[in-house]
Amino acid sequence: MGGAPRPCGRPVKALVTGGGGFLGSHLVRALRLRGDSVRVLARGAYPELVAVGAEVVQGDIRDPRVVLGAVHGVDVVFHAAAMAGGWGDPKEFESINVGGTETLLAACRRAGTGAFVYTSSPSVVHAPRDLENEDESLPYATRFTAHYPRTKALAERLVRDASTAALRTLSLRPHFIWGPGDRHLLPRLVARANAGRLRQIGARDVLTDTTYIDNCVDAHLLAADALSRGDALSGRVYFVSDDAPIGVWTMARRLLAAAGAGTVGAPVPAWLAYAVAAVLEGAHRALGLRREPLLTRFAVSELSHAQWFDISAVKRDLGYVARIGHEEGLARVARASAEARREA
């Protein structure tokens, strides 16, 4: 669980959007552990969050009335809610990721909320080439092959532009968030591996950043604490990671081994995977299929190009340190997976 220290003794009142998700739920628990009061804005009820002392407001982040009520009396907002994935209705991506962020920022200004921490993504700068040791000076991508990175880039711009002395904002770009409790990335890997449908894309085991869940939580707490001290860092954006790039397929195999699942199959050429993904996307669009294709161009590009970033800025400005390394994190995943199998 996140262990970033608070800079002063006074507990804060925090709102976590998407509090029922992987990052959001861990963030809620970390805030409660350090004595902060927490309100969650989510579509579901989440009794497990109520059990740890959080207040849950059920509602849609696109509803101005609900959002204004949720931010009332709040010191800091952690905006972790988003529509993720490499496929889906572009209008949904825009209304949730962009419109929801816009609605939340407007409510914060109206309610006098002082700090806003946004969970962004390195995909906002993704390009069909290797990104190695890049820093925050890297510009936004000019062409996107999926609506998630496109709308996250638009939302991040909104957050950066919203920065004022009254509403201080910070955006974080954690990559490949992983750990026990992940209900999306690892389960999908396991399902595909066990079905024999997980193949390495490209011959290269390209380096990628990862961000263990506790490290990601720490970065968010440190961001909020920095904003509580003033507006010197307001409007900034930071890459966040485990500070230990690893081969993307090496990490996939190690995660699958920790989960007691199958493994990654033999490589297929990246160009062939990209061509197949383009055909699958075209077929899904033509047939009006809502489910995500087996392959998308965005996923192929991400898995066949290096993506690791210089995190000197977040270490320097926020005092961030990746407390949990790959070995300890994988051991925790293995223990959690073994326990889940025993309970099944």
C-alpha positions as CSV (number, residue, x, y, z in Angstrom):
1,M,0.0,0.0,0.0
2,G,1.2,3.5,-0.8
3,G,3.4,5.0,1.9
4,A,4.2,8.5,0.8
5,P,4.4,10.9,3.8
6,R,2.1,13.8,4.2
7,P,4.1,17.1,4.5
8,C,2.0,18.3,7.5
9,G,-0.1,16.8,10.2
10,R,-3.4,18.0,9.0
11,P,-5.6,15.3,7.3
12,V,-7.1,16.3,4.0
13,K,-10.5,15.6,2.4
14,A,-9.9,13.9,-1.0
15,L,-12.2,12.9,-3.8
16,V,-11.2,9.9,-5.9
17,T,-12.9,9.5,-9.3
18,G,-12.9,5.9,-10.5
19,G,-12.4,4.8,-6.9
20,G,-13.6,1.3,-7.7
21,G,-10.9,0.7,-10.3
22,F,-7.5,-0.8,-9.8
23,L,-5.6,2.4,-9.1
24,G,-8.5,4.2,-7.6
25,S,-9.3,1.5,-4.9
26,H,-5.6,1.3,-3.9
27,L,-5.4,5.1,-3.7
28,V,-8.6,5.2,-1.5
29,R,-7.1,2.7,0.9
30,A,-3.7,4.5,1.1
31,L,-5.4,7.8,1.8
32,R,-7.5,6.2,4.6
33,L,-4.4,4.6,6.1
34,R,-2.7,7.9,6.5
35,G,-5.9,9.4,8.1
36,D,-7.4,11.4,5.3
37,S,-11.1,11.4,4.7
38,V,-12.1,10.1,1.3
39,R,-15.1,10.5,-1.0
40,V,-15.4,8.3,-4.1
41,L,-17.3,9.2,-7.3
42,A,-18.1,6.1,-9.2
43,R,-21.0,4.4,-11.0
44,G,-21.1,1.4,-8.6
45,A,-21.8,1.1,-4.9
46,Y,-18.5,-0.5,-3.8
47,P,-19.3,-1.6,-0.2
48,E,-15.6,-2.7,0.2
49,L,-14.7,1.0,0.0
50,V,-17.4,2.0,2.5
51,A,-16.0,-0.7,4.8
52,V,-12.6,1.1,5.0
53,G,-14.3,4.4,5.8
54,A,-14.8,6.0,2.4
55,E,-18.0,7.8,1.3
56,V,-19.2,6.6,-2.0
57,V,-21.2,8.9,-4.3
58,Q,-22.8,7.0,-7.1
59,G,-23.1,9.0,-10.3
60,D,-21.7,9.8,-13.7
61,I,-18.6,12.0,-14.1
62,R,-20.4,13.8,-17.0
63,D,-23.3,14.9,-14.8
64,P,-22.5,18.5,-13.6
65,R,-24.9,18.3,-10.7
66,V,-23.5,15.1,-9.4
67,V,-19.9,16.2,-9.9
68,L,-20.5,19.6,-8.1
69,G,-21.9,17.8,-5.1
70,A,-19.0,15.3,-5.1
71,V,-16.3,18.1,-5.0
72,H,-18.1,20.1,-2.3
73,G,-15.8,20.6,0.7
74,V,-12.9,18.7,-0.9
75,D,-9.3,19.8,-0.6
76,V,-7.9,17.7,-3.4
77,V,-9.3,15.7,-6.4
78,F,-7.6,12.6,-7.7
79,H,-9.0,12.1,-11.2
80,A,-8.4,8.4,-12.0
81,A,-11.6,7.7,-13.9
82,A,-11.3,7.0,-17.6
83,M,-12.6,5.0,-20.4
84,A,-9.6,2.8,-21.4
85,G,-8.8,0.4,-24.1
86,G,-7.8,0.3,-27.7
87,W,-11.3,0.1,-29.2
88,G,-14.7,1.6,-28.7
89,D,-17.1,4.3,-29.6
90,P,-15.2,7.6,-30.2
91,K,-18.1,9.6,-28.8
92,E,-17.9,7.6,-25.5
93,F,-14.2,8.2,-25.2
94,E,-14.6,11.9,-25.8
95,S,-17.6,12.3,-23.4
96,I,-16.0,10.4,-20.6
97,N,-12.3,11.2,-20.9
98,V,-12.5,14.8,-22.2
99,G,-16.0,15.9,-21.2
100,G,-15.8,14.3,-17.8
101,T,-12.5,16.0,-17.1
102,E,-13.9,19.3,-18.3
103,T,-17.0,18.9,-16.0
104,L,-14.8,18.0,-13.0
105,L,-12.4,21.0,-13.5
106,A,-15.4,23.4,-13.8
107,A,-16.9,22.0,-10.6
108,C,-13.5,22.4,-8.8
109,R,-13.3,26.0,-9.8
110,R,-16.9,26.6,-8.7
111,A,-16.4,24.8,-5.4
112,G,-13.0,26.3,-4.6
113,T,-11.1,23.0,-4.6
114,G,-7.4,23.8,-4.3
115,A,-5.6,20.8,-5.9
116,F,-6.2,18.4,-8.8
117,V,-4.1,15.4,-9.6
118,Y,-4.8,13.8,-13.0
119,T,-3.9,10.2,-14.0
120,S,-2.7,10.6,-17.5
121,S,-0.8,8.1,-19.7
122,P,2.5,8.0,-21.6
123,S,0.4,7.0,-24.6
124,V,-0.3,10.7,-25.2
125,V,3.2,10.9,-26.7
126,H,3.2,7.5,-28.3
127,A,4.6,7.3,-31.8
128,P,5.3,4.4,-34.1
129,R,9.0,4.4,-33.2
130,D,11.2,3.5,-30.2
131,L,10.9,6.0,-27.3
132,E,14.0,5.5,-25.2
133,N,15.0,7.7,-22.2
134,E,12.7,10.5,-23.3
135,D,11.6,13.1,-20.9
136,E,8.6,15.5,-20.5
137,S,9.8,17.8,-23.3
138,L,8.6,15.2,-25.8
139,P,5.6,16.7,-27.6
140,Y,2.2,15.2,-27.9
141,A,1.7,12.7,-30.7
142,T,0.4,14.2,-33.9
143,R,-1.3,11.0,-35.1
144,F,-3.3,8.5,-33.0
145,T,-4.4,5.0,-33.9
146,A,-6.8,4.7,-31.0
147,H,-9.3,7.0,-29.2
148,Y,-7.9,6.3,-25.7
149,P,-4.5,8.1,-26.2
150,R,-6.1,10.8,-28.3
151,T,-8.7,11.7,-25.7
152,K,-6.2,11.3,-22.8
153,A,-4.0,13.9,-24.6
154,L,-6.9,16.3,-24.9
155,A,-7.8,15.8,-21.3
156,E,-4.2,16.3,-20.1
157,R,-4.1,19.6,-22.0
158,L,-7.3,20.7,-20.2
159,V,-5.7,19.9,-16.9
160,R,-2.5,21.7,-17.7
161,D,-4.4,24.8,-19.0
162,A,-6.6,24.8,-15.9
163,S,-3.6,25.5,-13.6
164,T,-4.0,28.7,-11.6
165,A,-3.0,29.9,-8.1
166,A,-6.5,28.9,-6.9
167,L,-6.7,25.5,-8.6
168,R,-3.3,23.9,-8.7
169,T,-2.9,20.9,-11.0
170,L,-0.5,18.1,-11.7
171,S,-0.6,15.3,-14.3
172,L,1.1,11.9,-13.9
173,R,1.9,9.5,-16.7
174,P,2.4,6.0,-15.1
175,H,3.1,3.3,-17.6
176,F,1.9,-0.4,-17.4
177,I,0.4,-0.3,-13.9
178,W,0.6,-3.8,-12.4
179,G,0.3,-5.8,-9.2
180,P,-2.2,-7.8,-7.1
181,G,-5.8,-6.7,-7.6
182,D,-5.4,-5.9,-11.3
183,R,-8.7,-6.9,-13.0
184,H,-7.8,-6.0,-16.5
185,L,-4.2,-6.4,-17.8
186,L,-3.1,-9.7,-16.1
187,P,-6.5,-11.4,-16.4
188,R,-6.5,-10.7,-20.2
189,L,-2.9,-12.0,-20.5
190,V,-3.8,-15.1,-18.5
191,A,-6.9,-15.8,-20.6
192,R,-5.1,-15.5,-23.9
193,A,-2.1,-17.4,-22.8
194,N,-4.2,-20.3,-21.4
195,A,-6.1,-20.4,-24.7
196,G,-2.9,-20.5,-26.7
197,R,-3.7,-17.1,-28.3
198,L,-0.9,-15.0,-26.9
199,R,2.0,-14.6,-29.4
200,Q,5.0,-12.3,-29.1
201,I,4.7,-9.4,-31.6
202,G,8.0,-8.7,-33.3
203,A,11.3,-10.4,-32.9
204,R,12.6,-7.8,-30.4
205,D,11.9,-8.0,-26.6
206,V,11.7,-4.2,-26.5
207,L,12.3,-2.3,-23.3
208,T,9.3,-0.9,-21.5
209,D,8.5,1.0,-18.3
210,T,6.3,-0.6,-15.7
211,T,4.7,0.9,-12.6
212,Y,3.9,-1.3,-9.6
213,I,0.6,-0.3,-8.0
214,D,2.1,0.9,-4.7
215,N,4.7,3.0,-6.5
216,C,1.9,4.5,-8.6
217,V,-0.1,5.4,-5.5
218,D,3.0,6.9,-3.9
219,A,3.5,9.2,-6.9
220,H,-0.2,10.4,-6.6
221,L,0.1,11.1,-2.9
222,L,3.4,13.0,-3.4
223,A,1.8,15.0,-6.2
224,A,-1.1,16.1,-3.9
225,D,1.3,16.9,-1.1
226,A,3.4,19.0,-3.4
227,L,0.3,21.0,-4.5
228,S,-0.6,21.5,-0.9
229,R,2.6,23.4,-0.3
230,G,1.9,25.9,-3.1
231,D,1.7,26.4,-6.8
232,A,5.4,26.2,-7.7
233,L,4.8,22.9,-9.6
234,S,1.3,23.6,-10.8
235,G,0.7,22.8,-14.4
236,R,3.5,20.3,-14.6
237,V,3.4,16.7,-16.0
238,Y,5.6,13.8,-15.0
239,F,6.4,10.4,-16.2
240,V,6.2,7.7,-13.5
241,S,7.6,4.2,-13.5
242,D,9.4,1.5,-11.5
243,D,12.6,3.2,-12.7
244,A,13.8,-0.2,-14.1
245,P,13.0,-0.7,-17.8
246,I,12.4,-4.4,-18.7
247,G,11.7,-6.3,-21.9
248,V,8.0,-6.2,-22.5
249,W,7.8,-9.9,-23.3
250,T,10.1,-10.8,-20.4
251,M,7.7,-9.0,-18.1
252,A,4.7,-10.7,-19.7
253,R,6.3,-14.1,-19.2
254,R,7.2,-13.3,-15.6
255,L,3.7,-12.1,-14.8
256,L,2.2,-15.2,-16.3
257,A,4.6,-17.4,-14.4
258,A,3.6,-15.6,-11.2
259,A,0.0,-16.2,-12.0
260,G,0.5,-19.9,-12.6
261,A,-0.7,-19.5,-16.2
262,G,0.5,-20.4,-19.7
263,T,3.2,-18.5,-21.5
264,V,3.8,-16.4,-24.6
265,G,4.0,-18.1,-27.9
266,A,6.5,-17.8,-30.7
267,P,7.0,-14.4,-32.3
268,V,5.0,-13.1,-35.3
269,P,6.5,-10.3,-37.5
270,A,5.4,-6.9,-36.3
271,W,4.5,-5.8,-39.8
272,L,2.2,-8.8,-40.2
273,A,0.5,-8.3,-36.8
274,Y,-0.1,-4.6,-37.7
275,A,-1.6,-5.6,-41.1
276,V,-3.9,-8.2,-39.4
277,A,-4.9,-5.6,-36.8
278,A,-5.9,-3.1,-39.5
279,V,-8.0,-5.7,-41.3
280,L,-9.7,-6.8,-38.0
281,E,-10.4,-3.1,-37.1
282,G,-11.9,-2.5,-40.6
283,A,-14.1,-5.6,-40.3
284,H,-15.3,-4.6,-36.8
285,R,-16.2,-1.2,-38.1
286,A,-18.0,-2.5,-41.1
287,L,-20.0,-5.0,-39.1
288,G,-20.7,-2.5,-36.3
289,L,-19.1,-4.8,-33.7
290,R,-18.6,-3.2,-30.3
291,R,-16.2,-5.8,-28.8
292,E,-12.5,-5.1,-29.2
293,P,-10.7,-7.0,-32.0
294,L,-8.2,-9.7,-31.1
295,L,-5.5,-7.3,-32.3
296,T,-5.5,-3.5,-32.6
297,R,-3.0,-1.3,-34.4
298,F,-2.4,0.6,-31.1
299,A,-1.6,-2.5,-29.2
300,V,0.7,-3.8,-31.9
301,S,2.6,-0.6,-32.0
302,E,3.0,-0.4,-28.2
303,L,4.2,-4.0,-27.9
304,S,6.7,-3.7,-30.8
305,H,8.3,-0.4,-29.9
306,A,10.5,0.5,-26.9
307,Q,8.8,2.8,-24.4
308,W,10.8,3.9,-21.4
309,F,11.2,7.3,-20.0
310,D,13.5,9.5,-18.0
311,I,11.9,10.0,-14.6
312,S,14.5,12.3,-13.2
313,A,11.9,15.1,-12.9
314,V,9.4,13.3,-10.7
315,K,12.3,12.1,-8.5
316,R,13.7,15.6,-8.2
317,D,10.5,17.6,-7.9
318,L,8.3,15.3,-5.9
319,G,10.9,13.2,-4.1
320,Y,9.5,10.0,-5.7
321,V,11.3,6.7,-5.2
322,A,10.1,3.4,-6.6
323,R,9.8,1.5,-3.3
324,I,8.7,-1.8,-4.8
325,G,10.9,-3.5,-7.4
326,H,10.1,-6.2,-9.9
327,E,11.2,-9.1,-7.7
328,E,9.1,-8.1,-4.7
329,G,6.1,-7.1,-6.9
330,L,6.1,-10.4,-8.7
331,A,6.3,-12.3,-5.5
332,R,3.3,-10.5,-4.3
333,V,1.4,-11.3,-7.5
334,A,2.4,-14.9,-7.1
335,R,1.1,-15.0,-3.5
336,A,-2.2,-13.3,-4.4
337,S,-2.7,-15.6,-7.4
338,A,-2.1,-18.7,-5.3
339,E,-4.6,-17.5,-2.7
340,A,-7.2,-16.8,-5.4
341,R,-6.8,-20.3,-6.9
342,R,-7.2,-21.8,-3.4
343,E,-10.4,-19.8,-2.9
344,A,-11.8,-20.6,-6.3
